[in-house]
Amino acid sequence: MDTNIVSTTELQRNIKSVLDKLNDNNEPLIVVRDSKPKAVMMPYSEYKRLSSLEKEVIRLQMEKVWEKMRIINKNVSDKELNKDIEEAIKYAKNGR
């Protein structure tokens, strides 16, 4: 078995050793069927780390959007902003 590649057949036959190796190496494992990549397996700790990073990227992107909106709306009244927010909520709920 190659370090980073496993066939679906080998995975079925040797799931315990494949999982052990996956966790020991702490590297993603490419699952192939008919010599074509079909999936990637990774240790759970790596999945959690990547999920956390993804959430942080989204948070940072939203902060940029909020900062742009703050600049764009700095001279808009609270009443007008609240009206826009209400319309956005209606649109999100009704799709119109």
C-alpha positions as CSV (number, residue, x, y, z in Angstrom):
1,M,0.0,0.0,0.0
2,D,1.3,3.4,-1.0
3,T,1.6,5.8,1.9
4,N,-1.1,8.3,0.7
5,I,-3.2,6.1,-1.6
6,V,-5.4,3.2,-0.9
7,S,-7.8,1.2,-3.2
8,T,-11.4,0.7,-2.2
9,T,-10.7,-3.0,-2.2
10,E,-7.8,-2.7,0.2
11,L,-9.9,-0.3,2.4
12,Q,-12.7,-2.9,2.6
13,R,-10.3,-5.7,3.4
14,N,-8.0,-3.8,5.9
15,I,-10.1,-1.1,7.4
16,K,-8.5,-1.3,10.8
17,S,-4.9,-1.1,9.6
18,V,-5.8,1.6,7.1
19,L,-7.4,3.7,9.9
20,D,-4.4,3.0,12.2
21,K,-2.0,4.1,9.5
22,L,-4.1,7.2,8.7
23,N,-3.9,8.3,12.3
24,D,-0.3,7.4,12.7
25,N,0.8,9.4,9.7
26,N,-1.6,12.2,10.4
27,E,-1.8,12.8,6.6
28,P,-4.8,12.6,4.2
29,L,-5.3,9.4,2.4
30,I,-6.6,9.2,-1.2
31,V,-9.1,6.5,-1.9
32,V,-9.0,5.2,-5.5
33,R,-11.4,3.0,-7.4
34,D,-10.5,1.8,-10.9
35,S,-7.3,3.8,-10.6
36,K,-9.2,7.1,-10.2
37,P,-9.3,9.2,-7.0
38,K,-12.8,9.0,-5.5
39,A,-12.5,10.3,-2.0
40,V,-10.1,11.6,0.6
41,M,-9.8,10.3,4.2
42,M,-8.2,12.3,6.9
43,P,-7.7,12.0,10.7
44,Y,-10.6,13.4,12.7
45,S,-8.2,15.9,14.3
46,E,-7.3,17.3,10.9
47,Y,-10.9,17.5,9.9
48,K,-11.6,19.6,13.1
49,R,-8.6,21.8,12.4
50,L,-9.7,22.5,8.8
51,S,-13.3,23.1,9.9
52,S,-12.1,25.6,12.4
53,L,-10.0,27.4,9.8
54,E,-12.9,27.5,7.4
55,K,-15.1,29.1,10.0
56,E,-12.3,31.7,10.8
57,V,-12.0,32.5,7.1
58,I,-15.8,33.1,6.8
59,R,-15.7,35.3,9.9
60,L,-12.9,37.4,8.5
61,Q,-14.7,37.7,5.2
62,M,-17.8,38.9,7.0
63,E,-15.8,41.4,9.0
64,K,-14.6,42.9,5.7
65,V,-18.2,43.1,4.4
66,W,-19.3,44.7,7.7
67,E,-16.5,47.3,7.5
68,K,-17.5,48.1,3.9
69,M,-21.1,48.4,4.9
70,R,-20.2,50.6,7.8
71,I,-18.3,53.0,5.5
72,I,-21.1,53.0,2.8
73,N,-23.8,53.6,5.4
74,K,-22.1,56.1,7.7
75,N,-24.4,58.9,6.6
76,V,-27.6,56.8,6.4
77,S,-30.1,57.3,9.3
78,D,-31.0,54.5,11.7
79,K,-34.6,54.6,10.5
80,E,-33.5,54.1,6.9
81,L,-31.1,51.3,7.8
82,N,-33.8,49.5,9.9
83,K,-36.2,49.7,6.9
84,D,-33.5,48.1,4.7
85,I,-32.9,45.4,7.2
86,E,-36.6,44.6,7.4
87,E,-36.8,44.4,3.6
88,A,-33.8,42.1,3.6
89,I,-35.4,39.8,6.1
90,K,-38.6,39.7,4.1
91,Y,-36.7,38.9,1.0
92,A,-34.7,36.1,2.7
93,K,-37.9,34.5,4.0
94,N,-40.1,34.9,0.9
95,G,-37.5,34.9,-1.8
96,R,-38.8,38.2,-3.2
